[in-house]
């Protein structure tokens, strides 16, 4: 018989399964055995499990952040008002990013991962466009592993002119052999942009391939329409203002689309054609991600709020403009799907996480609903999408391991992390010649 350490029951909660095979239940129990969900039902007869009181709580799948540059953690909100993509790249890449040591990569990635866990995010697609060396990549991967989060780390060339990508894509084979094993929570893919030579290497290793794709800045040539080039192994992020023939190509190939509601608006990437809606209209299942810590932080609730509001604003504008075929207004159900099951599909984990059902991995969050800002619960999904905040996330479990309990991260030395992250930030500012003005400046400035 398993010990209670390996079995946990969430007792008497509202089960929001997000799964076609498991019904949502107003009051029920959920049993975790090892790293998997064993049973969901009312009054489960369990006498050898640790009990978590889930009354006045919603038990649901962990949120999935489908696109996040986790290596930017120490640069949190250094550019809250940025609107110029190239100014952003100049600062994060040519400025601070050019001076990143493996240590800085480790600390930024771990900070972001722990913040994600604290906010109920159990899986992240980590878009690393700063894989400066194998040592930098290993540092990021070690940080993800040490945090306990589930992640797909996308290895990509650093953006600054000083960096070398000579180790890519050859290093992918080594990384696949070390990290892409069945029992690992952390896997590796390629942040390959539109480099088909790199894509071929990644495909030979059965890796997913990430491309950031903004229609004003990139076009797909005819070679991308050849059989087998595009497929479910591809993840295209942003997908703003791209032509209809490209959307049809994406739909025919069954690629994955991710969007970033807040940062797409921040940089002015999107318009009222609205990339999320374009993906839906072409039969795709778009997921959402946070993208940037330089302006935001690890909060998928903010992304859900933005998606709901932006889609409704864009579609209402199209209707007011007289478009008879403007899409229907988004619902909270579709928003939550974008933050869970669609993200799992993008990461290649649809059969593993993203919903609650017996046999699936136990990536679970428990959200309190008894705060004055949340009660009473009159619509379960509406409560999650429109009312809940990260502070309401009481318990977070990844693969059966509790990472947050009673509102506090488990096993994280935040005092040491704070000191280390602050030292890393100060080192990067000094090396890059920037001065931080915490009040009144929209971005750090060059020191005199």
Buried (B, 14 or more C-beta within 10 A) or exposed (E): EEEBEBBBBBBBBBBBBBBEEBEBBEEBBBBBBBBBBBBBBEEBEBEEBBBBEBEBBBBBBBBBBBBBBBBBBBBBEBBEEBEEBEEBBEBBBBBBBBBBBBBBBBBBBBBBBBBBBBBBBBBBBBBBBBBBBBEBBBBBBBBBBBBBBBBBBBBBBBBBEEBEBEBBBEBBEBBBEEBBEEEBBBBBBBBBBBBEEBBEBBBEBEBBBBBBBBBEEBEBEEEBBEEEBBBBBBBBBBBBBBEEEBBEBBBEBBBBBBBBBBBBEBBEBBEBBBBBBBBBBBEBBBBBBBBBBBBBBBBBBBBBBBBBEBBEEBBEBBBEEEEEEBBEBBBBEBBBBBBBBBBBBBBBBBEBBBBBBBEBBBBBBBBBBEEEEBEEBEEBBBBBBBBBBBEBBBBBBBBBBBBBBEEEBBEBEEEEBEEBBEBBBEBBBEBBEBEEEEEEEEBBEEEE
